[in-house]
Each structure stands twice: as structure tokens, then as C-alpha cells.
Amino acid sequence: MSVITICAILKAIPGYENQLHDELLKLIEPSRAEKGCIQYKLHQSLEEKGTFVFYESWADENAITEHVNTEHYQTYRKNIETIIDTTEVYYLENIES
């Protein structure tokens, strides 16, 4: 299995931390229900207010493609356009033996 892990770091524009938090929470349940989703966890920084980290594992590249094309993901992207400051996304593979 070629599992792909994604680490996505999202920072809210100051003053929009709660709105971003709420939008991110809406993604969890429908994303976890997707066929190729192995893990989908949301974290919040203890040091930086308004910084959130998604840690996700997907069965393969196709599962990720399907995820970003879902209605709930597209709605989320539209809803955060004016409240997101920065986004960093890392596609990761496990290199442990």
C-alpha cells in the first residue's frame, strides 16, 4: 500500500481564528467517511493562536484527488478564502523500515 500522509498547516488572519476553527471542524466527519481516508486529525498550536495542523493519511494519490474534489472540501476552500493567512501543505512518505 502506498499510503500518503499530508501535514497541512493553516494560519488564520488575526481576528478570524474562531471562524477558521469552525470551518476546519466541519471537514472532519465527511473526510473521515471517505473511502480512501485512513486518518484525519486536526490539531491546534499551543504557542500560536489561530494556527491549525491537519495530519491526514490517505490510501493513495487517487484518494487525495477524490478528497479535494468532494463537495465538502470545495465548500471549505470557498469559505476560508477571506479568513486564511497562510497555508503550507507537505506530502509525506514514511521512511522507517
C-alpha positions in Angstrom: 0.0 0.0 0.0 1.4 3.4 -1.0 0.0 5.4 1.9 0.5 9.2 1.6 0.5 11.4 4.7 -0.4 15.0 4.5 0.6 17.7 7.0 -1.3 20.9 6.3 -0.5 24.0 8.4 -3.1 26.7 8.3 -2.9 30.1 9.9 -5.9 32.4 10.3 -5.8 36.1 9.6 -5.8 37.8 13.0 -9.3 38.2 14.3 -10.6 35.2 12.3 -9.2 32.4 14.4 -12.6 31.2 15.6 -14.1 31.2 12.1 -11.2 29.2 10.7 -11.5 26.8 13.6 -15.2 26.3 12.9 -14.7 25.7 9.2 -11.9 23.2 9.8 -14.2 21.2 12.3 -16.8 20.9 9.5 -14.3 19.0 7.4 -13.5 16.2 9.8 -16.6 13.9 9.8 -17.2 13.9 6.0 -13.5 13.5 5.3 -13.1 10.6 7.6 -16.1 8.9 5.9 -14.3 8.9 2.5 -13.3 5.6 1.1 -9.5 6.3 0.9 -9.2 8.1 4.3 -7.0 6.2 6.8 -6.6 9.0 9.3 -7.8 12.7 9.5 -6.9 14.6 12.6 -7.0 18.3 13.4 -4.6 19.9 15.9 -4.3 23.4 17.3 -1.0 25.1 18.2 -0.4 25.7 21.8 2.1 28.5 21.0 0.4 30.3 18.1 -3.2 31.3 18.3 -5.0 30.7 15.1 -2.6 28.1 13.8 -4.1 24.7 13.0 -2.5 21.5 11.7 -4.2 18.7 9.8 -2.5 15.3 9.9 -4.0 13.1 7.3 -3.2 9.6 5.9 -4.7 8.5 2.6 -4.6 5.2 0.8 -3.0 6.7 -2.4 -2.8 9.7 -4.7 -6.2 8.8 -6.1 -7.8 9.1 -2.7 -6.3 12.6 -2.2 -7.6 13.6 -5.6 -11.1 12.4 -4.8 -10.9 14.2 -1.4 -10.1 17.6 -2.9 -12.9 17.2 -5.4 -15.6 16.5 -2.8 -18.4 19.0 -2.2 -17.4 19.4 1.4 -13.8 20.2 0.6 -14.7 22.6 -2.2 -17.2 24.4 0.2 -14.5 24.6 2.8 -12.0 26.2 0.3 -14.5 28.8 -0.7 -15.5 29.6 2.9 -11.9 30.2 4.1 -10.7 32.4 1.2 -11.1 35.6 3.1 -10.0 34.3 6.6 -6.9 32.3 5.8 -3.5 34.0 6.1 -1.1 31.2 5.1 -1.3 27.5 4.2 1.7 25.1 4.0 1.0 21.6 2.7 3.5 18.7 2.9 3.0 15.4 1.2 4.9 12.8 3.2 6.0 9.2 2.9 7.1 7.0 5.8 10.8 6.2 5.5 11.0 4.0 8.6 11.7 0.3 7.9 
